[in-house]
Amino acid sequence: MTPLYIDVHIIHSAPYSNLNRDRQGAPKTATYGGVPRPRLSSQHGRRHSRTHMEEALGSRAVRTRGTPLAVAKRLTAAGWDETTALAAAQMLILAADIKGLGLSDAGGTNALLFLPETAFDSLAEIANSRRDALSKAAGAAAKAIAEARAKAEAQKAESDDTEDADADHEEEGEAAETGPLAAAYKKIPAADRKQLQAAVLEVFRQRNASIAAYGRMLANEAGSTVAGAVQMAHSLATHAGPSQIDFFSAVDDLIQDAGEETGAGHMGDQRYTSATFYRYATLNVRELIGNLDGDADTAQQVIEAFLRAFPLAVMPAKASGTAPHTVPHLIHIAVRTDRPVNLVGAFETPIPATTHGYVPASLEALNAHAAAHSRMLGTSRIADHAHVTLSDIEFPALGDRVDAVDDLISRTLGTITKHTS
């Protein structure tokens, strides 16, 4: 079957802001072409485009360590007592019997699970359908846990009050939380445990549009792993640029009202940047349709939602103080039948600063680089390409110019329909 990819290329000017922070709260950066540049991580872009897409589709996937807690909440609403509900929900995680997946001290899982939002209801239904067996096991586990805690507290009270001793008893207490659960669960008849495992794994393997598009990896459980149809690059500034320091102060209103003192109630500094970014993502249409079990109609809906979400999703970090709500200067979409093509090489030589800013030269560089690719690779594998832009200048290497984002998306969807019908 002929490959089919949708490449999305964006030139986007962001104002003085901090759209994506590192551990120190400073704007993220990367070195490319030998110079440091502002950067927006691919994880950041995937998160915002995914949630924007989910809102449009009305179907959400949840990445969380709190699956047992969410399931327990549903069981409590169904009449279970809280302690038994949580223990039963945790036993469902143990029932999956996935190497490396266990429970954390906080009551959730020790790893993030990425599941359709409906999965919590499905897991609660599994627990309700086997309430007698799980309640009995959960009660035994709760009793054993209480005894283990009491023993640990007694030992702690008798021990020397040293950091080493405290650490030893703390470790014993933590280990005691999971042991009784596992021991009690194993007392459930083997046939019932096997049915529980099959039911839980079936839920873990569920996928919706969001998971089909963005993928999922659950170590040691191949049936739950989904190769995402969307690949997204880190967004890089087309030019060199350092972060900038903003000193700020906050007035204490009561002190000012009293007129007794002058000066700030608080002072500090924050880091910001302003940049023109090249953003790129590609969507494997064949992969998406396969992830949706051949449902081409749903795939079309996902593609449309993604083509709106990736260019237009709001990135709200520090938005209250910067309001960085710009739209891209250019969106270029190419439908290819060979392979994805990232055009970031247009900016390996950084765009120099001029009195015209960075946008005009960035647009010209992208157009020139696309033309070079067309000369080198030919155009026979480009099923269609077009662009929409705020600029008055023509960019022939980027395909036809259309007037609006809606027109660009409709044209792309029409091309995909021709190749998938």
Backbone torsions as a table, in degrees:
resi	resn	phi	psi	omega
1	MET	NA	137.4	-177.8
2	THR	-65.1	131.6	175.6
3	PRO	-60.3	155.5	-179.9
4	LEU	-148.9	113.0	-177.6
5	TYR	-124.4	147.7	171.9
6	ILE	-114.4	113.8	176.6
7	ASP	-97.3	131.4	178.3
8	VAL	-118.8	121.5	-179.6
9	HIS	-117.9	134.3	-174.7
10	ILE	-134.7	136.7	166.4
11	ILE	-110.6	120.2	-170.5
12	HIS	-136.4	118.8	178.6
13	SER	-92.4	120.6	179.3
14	ALA	-106.2	136.0	-179.8
15	PRO	-76.4	-174.9	177.0
16	TYR	-55.5	110.1	-172.2
17	SER	-165.4	-179.7	174.7
18	ASN	-139.2	81.5	-171.0
19	LEU	-75.0	-25.6	-174.1
20	ASN	-149.9	111.0	-171.1
21	ARG	-98.9	150.7	172.6
22	ASP	-92.0	-170.3	-176.3
23	ARG	-61.2	-30.1	-179.2
24	GLN	-88.9	1.9	-179.9
25	GLY	85.3	3.3	179.2
26	ALA	-88.1	156.5	176.7
27	PRO	-59.2	140.3	178.4
28	LYS	-69.0	149.1	-178.2
29	THR	-135.9	167.7	173.5
30	ALA	-151.6	152.1	173.3
31	THR	-97.3	123.2	178.8
32	TYR	-144.7	134.3	-174.9
33	GLY	65.8	23.5	176.6
34	GLY	81.1	5.8	-179.3
35	VAL	-131.0	147.8	176.4
36	PRO	-75.0	140.8	-178.3
37	ARG	-138.4	153.4	169.2
38	PRO	-61.2	148.7	-176.2
39	ARG	-142.3	145.0	168.2
40	LEU	-115.5	122.5	-173.9
41	SER	-67.6	153.9	178.1
42	SER	-65.2	-33.7	178.0
43	GLN	-61.7	-40.0	178.5
44	HIS	-62.3	-47.1	-179.8
45	GLY	-65.6	-40.8	-179.9
46	ARG	-64.4	-42.4	-178.9
47	ARG	-60.2	-50.9	-175.9
48	HIS	-70.4	-39.2	178.8
49	SER	-69.5	-34.7	179.8
50	ARG	-66.7	-47.1	-178.6
51	THR	-66.2	-36.6	176.9
52	HIS	-63.6	-43.0	179.6
53	MET	-65.1	-41.4	-179.7
54	GLU	-62.7	-38.5	177.5
55	GLU	-61.5	-40.2	-179.3
56	ALA	-68.9	-37.5	-176.7
57	LEU	-85.6	-18.9	-176.8
58	GLY	70.7	25.1	-179.4
59	SER	-137.6	119.7	-172.4
60	ARG	-114.4	144.2	168.8
61	ALA	-114.3	146.4	-173.7
62	VAL	-120.1	128.6	174.3
63	ARG	-104.3	117.5	-172.4
64	THR	-159.3	156.5	167.1
65	ARG	-94.2	-3.7	-171.2
66	GLY	-95.0	21.9	-179.1
67	THR	-54.9	-48.8	179.6
68	PRO	-60.3	-36.2	-179.0
69	LEU	-68.4	-40.3	179.0
70	ALA	-66.7	-39.4	178.9
71	VAL	-68.8	-41.5	179.5
72	ALA	-61.1	-37.5	178.3
73	LYS	-60.8	-40.1	179.0
74	ARG	-70.1	-36.4	178.7
75	LEU	-68.7	-38.9	177.6
76	THR	-61.8	-40.8	177.5
77	ALA	-64.3	-23.5	179.9
78	ALA	-90.8	4.8	174.2
79	GLY	109.2	-1.0	177.2
80	TRP	-74.6	150.4	171.0
81	ASP	-77.1	155.3	-168.8
82	GLU	-60.9	-43.6	-176.8
83	THR	-64.9	-45.3	180.0
84	THR	-66.8	-38.6	-179.5
85	ALA	-61.5	-44.5	-179.1
86	LEU	-67.3	-43.8	-179.8
87	ALA	-62.4	-40.5	179.2
88	ALA	-66.0	-41.3	178.5
89	ALA	-64.3	-38.3	177.6
90	GLN	-67.2	-34.2	178.6
91	MET	-66.3	-28.0	175.7
92	LEU	-63.8	-35.2	176.4
93	ILE	-66.4	-43.4	177.5
94	LEU	-64.0	-32.9	-177.8
95	ALA	-63.7	-30.9	180.0
96	ALA	-61.0	-29.8	176.5
97	ASP	55.0	49.0	178.2
98	ILE	-100.4	122.6	-178.6
99	LYS	-58.6	127.4	178.6
100	GLY	93.5	-16.8	178.3
101	LEU	-97.1	118.8	-179.2
102	GLY	-143.9	-157.8	-176.4
103	LEU	-110.3	147.1	178.2
104	SER	-96.2	168.5	178.5
105	ASP	-64.1	-25.7	-178.2
106	ALA	-81.1	-3.6	178.0
107	GLY	101.0	-9.7	177.7
108	GLY	-94.1	-158.7	177.3
109	THR	-91.2	158.3	-179.8
110	ASN	-83.2	-2.7	177.4
111	ALA	-140.0	154.4	177.5
112	LEU	-70.6	134.5	171.6
113	LEU	-107.8	142.3	179.8
114	PHE	-117.3	104.4	-171.1
115	LEU	-132.5	154.0	169.8
116	PRO	-58.8	145.8	-178.5
117	GLU	-58.0	-30.0	179.6
118	THR	-69.3	-12.8	-177.6
119	ALA	-63.4	-31.9	-179.7
120	PHE	-64.2	-40.3	176.6
121	ASP	-65.7	-40.4	-179.7
122	SER	-63.4	-41.9	179.1
123	LEU	-67.0	-37.7	177.3
124	ALA	-64.1	-37.2	177.5
125	GLU	-64.3	-38.5	177.6
126	ILE	-62.4	-44.6	-180.0
127	ALA	-64.1	-42.8	-179.8
128	ASN	-63.9	-35.5	-179.0
129	SER	-71.7	-16.9	179.7
130	ARG	-126.1	39.1	-172.0
131	ARG	-61.8	-41.9	-176.3
132	ASP	-60.6	-50.8	-177.1
133	ALA	-65.7	-43.2	-178.2
134	LEU	-70.4	-37.8	179.8
135	SER	-63.8	-42.5	179.5
136	LYS	-63.1	-46.7	179.7
137	ALA	-65.8	-40.5	-179.5
138	ALA	-65.2	-38.4	177.7
139	GLY	-63.3	-42.8	178.4
140	ALA	-63.8	-40.1	179.7
141	ALA	-66.3	-42.3	-179.5
142	ALA	-61.7	-41.2	178.5
143	LYS	-63.8	-43.8	-179.4
144	ALA	-65.5	-38.8	179.1
145	ILE	-64.5	-43.3	179.2
146	ALA	-61.3	-41.4	178.8
147	GLU	-66.0	-40.8	179.4
148	ALA	-64.1	-40.5	178.7
149	ARG	-64.3	-43.2	-179.5
150	ALA	-62.7	-40.4	178.7
151	LYS	-64.9	-42.5	-179.3
152	ALA	-64.7	-39.6	179.1
153	GLU	-66.6	-37.7	178.3
154	ALA	-65.8	-43.3	178.6
155	GLN	-64.1	-38.2	-179.6
156	LYS	-65.5	-39.4	-179.4
157	ALA	-66.1	-31.8	-178.3
158	GLU	-84.1	-17.1	-173.8
159	SER	-82.4	166.5	173.3
160	ASP	-65.5	145.8	-177.7
161	ASP	-85.3	73.0	179.3
162	THR	-121.9	158.9	-179.7
163	GLU	-62.6	-38.8	-177.7
164	ASP	-66.1	-42.5	-179.3
165	ALA	-65.3	-44.0	178.8
166	ASP	-58.7	-42.0	-179.0
167	ALA	-64.4	-39.8	-179.9
168	ASP	-62.4	-46.5	-178.0
169	HIS	-69.0	-33.0	178.2
170	GLU	-63.5	-42.0	178.6
171	GLU	-63.5	-40.2	179.3
172	GLU	-63.4	-41.2	179.3
173	GLY	-63.7	-41.7	-179.4
174	GLU	-64.5	-41.4	-178.9
175	ALA	-66.5	-30.9	-177.6
176	ALA	-68.7	-22.5	-178.1
177	GLU	-64.4	-42.8	-174.3
178	THR	-88.3	-34.2	-176.6
179	GLY	-55.4	-52.9	179.9
180	PRO	-61.2	-34.8	177.4
181	LEU	-62.2	-48.8	-179.0
182	ALA	-64.5	-41.2	-179.5
183	ALA	-64.7	-43.1	-180.0
184	ALA	-67.3	-38.7	-179.7
185	TYR	-63.4	-38.4	-177.6
186	LYS	-68.4	-13.1	177.5
187	LYS	-81.6	-11.7	173.0
188	ILE	-67.3	137.6	-178.9
189	PRO	-51.2	143.4	-175.0
190	ALA	-57.2	-39.6	-179.1
191	ALA	-63.3	-40.3	178.6
192	ASP	-67.5	-38.7	178.5
193	ARG	-64.3	-37.6	178.8
194	LYS	-64.5	-41.1	177.4
195	GLN	-66.0	-39.8	177.0
196	LEU	-61.1	-45.2	179.9
197	GLN	-59.1	-46.2	-179.2
198	ALA	-61.7	-40.7	-178.2
199	ALA	-68.0	-43.0	-179.0
200	VAL	-67.8	-43.3	179.1
201	LEU	-62.9	-33.9	177.3
202	GLU	-61.9	-38.4	177.3
203	VAL	-68.9	-44.4	179.9
204	PHE	-61.0	-25.9	-178.2
205	ARG	-90.1	-4.0	177.9
206	GLN	-63.2	147.4	177.1
207	ARG	-140.9	146.3	172.8
208	ASN	-118.8	-169.7	-175.3
209	ALA	-60.6	-39.9	-177.6
210	SER	-64.9	-43.6	178.9
211	ILE	-68.6	-37.6	177.5
212	ALA	-61.3	-36.9	-178.3
213	ALA	-79.0	-46.7	-170.5
214	TYR	-100.9	-10.7	173.9
215	GLY	82.6	171.1	-179.9
216	ARG	-158.2	142.4	176.1
217	MET	-129.9	121.1	173.6
218	LEU	-122.3	109.4	-174.4
219	ALA	-56.7	138.4	175.5
220	ASN	67.2	17.8	175.7
221	GLU	-141.8	83.1	-172.2
222	ALA	-60.6	-32.1	-178.2
223	GLY	-66.2	-22.9	179.7
224	SER	-92.4	-11.8	-177.2
225	THR	-82.2	131.7	-179.6
226	VAL	-126.6	124.1	174.9
227	ALA	-75.7	113.6	-175.4
228	GLY	-64.8	146.5	178.1
229	ALA	-80.8	-20.2	-177.5
230	VAL	-99.1	130.0	168.7
231	GLN	-118.7	135.2	-175.7
232	MET	-131.5	131.4	-179.8
233	ALA	-85.9	157.6	167.7
234	HIS	-64.1	134.6	177.9
235	SER	-82.2	128.0	-177.9
236	LEU	-116.2	144.7	172.7
237	ALA	-65.0	143.0	178.8
238	THR	-74.5	-1.7	-173.2
239	HIS	-143.6	167.6	173.7
240	ALA	-73.8	152.8	178.4
241	GLY	-177.4	126.2	177.0
242	PRO	-86.2	163.5	170.7
243	SER	-75.7	159.1	-176.7
244	GLN	-120.4	142.9	-177.2
245	ILE	-95.8	130.2	177.2
246	ASP	-113.8	112.0	173.1
247	PHE	-80.2	135.4	178.9
248	PHE	-137.0	159.1	175.1
249	SER	-138.2	152.7	178.7
250	ALA	-122.7	132.9	-177.6
251	VAL	-83.6	137.3	171.4
252	ASP	-86.2	109.0	-171.8
253	ASP	-63.0	-39.0	-177.9
254	LEU	-68.0	-40.2	177.3
255	ILE	-64.3	-40.9	179.4
256	GLN	-65.4	-40.5	179.4
257	ASP	-62.7	-36.4	-179.7
258	ALA	-71.2	-23.1	179.3
259	GLY	68.4	17.6	-177.3
260	GLU	-89.3	-27.1	-178.6
261	GLU	-135.5	160.7	171.6
262	THR	-123.1	163.0	179.6
263	GLY	113.4	-176.8	-172.8
264	ALA	-95.9	149.7	172.6
265	GLY	-82.8	-18.6	179.2
266	HIS	-157.5	142.9	177.0
267	MET	-135.4	151.7	178.3
268	GLY	-173.1	-172.8	175.0
269	ASP	-142.4	152.7	178.4
270	GLN	-133.2	160.6	-179.2
271	ARG	-113.3	139.0	-179.6
272	TYR	-136.9	172.0	173.9
273	THR	-151.0	162.3	170.7
274	SER	-133.3	139.4	-173.0
275	ALA	-161.0	158.0	168.7
276	THR	-104.7	116.3	-172.5
277	PHE	-100.4	145.7	163.3
278	TYR	-99.8	121.5	-179.2
279	ARG	-117.8	140.4	-175.8
280	TYR	-144.8	138.9	171.6
281	ALA	-147.8	156.0	176.6
282	THR	-134.2	145.8	-179.8
283	LEU	-123.6	123.2	178.5
284	ASN	-85.2	103.8	-174.1
285	VAL	-64.1	-42.8	-179.6
286	ARG	-62.7	-41.4	179.1
287	GLU	-63.1	-42.8	-179.5
288	LEU	-62.0	-47.2	179.8
289	ILE	-61.9	-40.6	176.7
290	GLY	-62.5	-41.6	178.9
291	ASN	-65.4	-24.0	178.4
292	LEU	-98.1	21.1	177.8
293	ASP	55.7	39.8	174.4
294	GLY	83.3	7.4	-178.2
295	ASP	-81.1	90.5	-177.0
296	ALA	-68.7	-30.7	-179.5
297	ASP	-66.7	-45.2	176.9
298	THR	-65.4	-36.8	177.8
299	ALA	-59.1	-40.7	177.7
300	GLN	-60.8	-41.1	178.9
301	GLN	-64.7	-41.2	179.3
302	VAL	-65.4	-43.4	180.0
303	ILE	-61.3	-45.6	179.7
304	GLU	-60.7	-45.3	179.7
305	ALA	-63.5	-40.5	179.5
306	PHE	-65.6	-42.1	-177.8
307	LEU	-66.5	-20.0	172.0
308	ARG	-88.0	-38.6	-173.5
309	ALA	-69.6	-46.7	-174.9
310	PHE	-61.5	-48.1	-179.6
311	PRO	-75.4	-28.5	-165.2
312	LEU	-114.5	-5.1	-179.9
313	ALA	-60.7	137.1	179.5
314	VAL	-78.5	133.6	176.8
315	MET	-104.7	101.2	-162.5
316	PRO	-91.0	6.0	-176.0
317	ALA	-56.3	128.2	-178.8
318	LYS	54.2	29.7	-175.5
319	ALA	-66.3	-30.6	-176.3
320	SER	-62.9	-27.4	-179.4
321	GLY	-105.2	-2.8	-176.8
322	THR	-132.2	-22.3	180.0
323	ALA	43.2	61.0	-172.9
324	PRO	-85.1	48.2	-168.8
325	HIS	-91.5	57.4	175.9
326	THR	-87.2	163.2	173.2
327	VAL	-112.4	160.0	-179.2
328	PRO	-60.4	148.0	172.8
329	HIS	-76.2	-26.4	-179.6
330	LEU	-152.7	137.1	171.3
331	ILE	-125.0	121.2	179.8
332	HIS	-118.9	125.9	178.7
333	ILE	-120.1	130.1	176.4
334	ALA	-124.3	130.5	173.7
335	VAL	-99.4	118.8	-173.3
336	ARG	-117.6	146.9	178.7
337	THR	-113.8	21.1	176.0
338	ASP	-122.2	-62.2	-175.4
339	ARG	-165.9	161.0	175.2
340	PRO	-70.0	152.0	177.9
341	VAL	-135.5	112.1	176.5
342	ASN	-87.8	127.8	-175.4
343	LEU	-100.7	23.3	-178.1
344	VAL	-63.0	-21.9	178.7
345	GLY	-59.0	-17.0	175.6
346	ALA	-59.4	-21.7	-172.4
347	PHE	-120.2	15.5	175.6
348	GLU	-60.1	-39.6	166.9
349	THR	-86.5	113.3	-172.0
350	PRO	-62.8	143.7	175.8
351	ILE	-66.6	129.5	-179.8
352	PRO	-76.9	153.7	176.7
353	ALA	-72.9	135.6	176.9
354	THR	-138.6	173.6	176.7
355	THR	-69.6	-12.2	177.1
356	HIS	-93.5	4.5	-177.9
357	GLY	78.7	-162.8	-176.8
358	TYR	-102.7	-21.4	-172.2
359	VAL	-62.9	-52.6	-176.6
360	PRO	-56.7	-45.0	-179.5
361	ALA	-69.2	-32.5	177.9
362	SER	-66.2	-40.5	178.1
363	LEU	-64.3	-44.1	179.6
364	GLU	-64.3	-40.6	-179.6
365	ALA	-64.6	-40.4	178.4
366	LEU	-64.3	-43.6	179.1
367	ASN	-61.8	-44.1	-179.3
368	ALA	-65.5	-39.1	-178.7
369	HIS	-70.2	-38.2	176.4
370	ALA	-63.3	-39.7	178.0
371	ALA	-63.2	-39.2	178.6
372	ALA	-64.7	-39.8	177.1
373	HIS	-64.3	-40.1	179.4
374	SER	-63.4	-38.4	177.4
375	ARG	-65.3	-42.4	-174.7
376	MET	-74.6	-45.0	-173.7
377	LEU	-98.2	-13.8	-173.3
378	GLY	80.7	174.1	-177.5
379	THR	-116.4	3.0	-175.9
380	SER	-66.2	-22.9	-179.5
381	ARG	-94.9	5.2	174.1
382	ILE	-95.4	104.9	-178.3
383	ALA	-67.5	-34.0	176.1
384	ASP	-171.0	150.9	171.8
385	HIS	-153.4	147.3	-177.5
386	ALA	-160.0	171.5	-179.9
387	HIS	-150.6	159.7	172.0
388	VAL	-128.7	141.7	-173.3
389	THR	-150.7	154.5	173.3
390	LEU	-82.4	-13.4	-176.2
391	SER	-80.3	154.5	175.4
392	ASP	-88.4	-6.8	-175.9
393	ILE	-84.0	147.4	177.3
394	GLU	-86.7	143.7	178.7
395	PHE	-128.3	80.1	-171.5
396	PRO	-62.0	-29.9	-179.2
397	ALA	-72.0	-11.6	180.0
398	LEU	-99.4	18.0	177.3
399	GLY	82.0	-168.5	-178.1
400	ASP	-64.6	146.1	172.8
401	ARG	-90.9	130.8	175.3
402	VAL	-114.9	165.2	-170.5
403	ASP	-83.0	-31.4	-171.2
404	ALA	-140.8	158.7	177.6
405	VAL	-58.7	-40.8	178.8
406	ASP	-58.7	-40.4	178.9
407	ASP	-65.0	-40.1	-179.4
408	LEU	-64.5	-43.7	-179.6
409	ILE	-67.3	-43.9	179.4
410	SER	-60.6	-40.7	179.2
411	ARG	-64.2	-42.9	179.1
412	THR	-63.3	-44.5	179.5
413	LEU	-62.3	-37.7	177.4
414	GLY	-63.2	-39.8	178.3
415	THR	-66.0	-40.7	179.2
416	ILE	-64.1	-40.8	178.4
417	THR	-58.9	-42.3	179.9
418	LYS	-61.2	-34.0	-175.7
419	HIS	-92.8	-6.9	-178.9
420	THR	-118.7	-6.0	-178.5
421	SER	-77.5	NA	NA
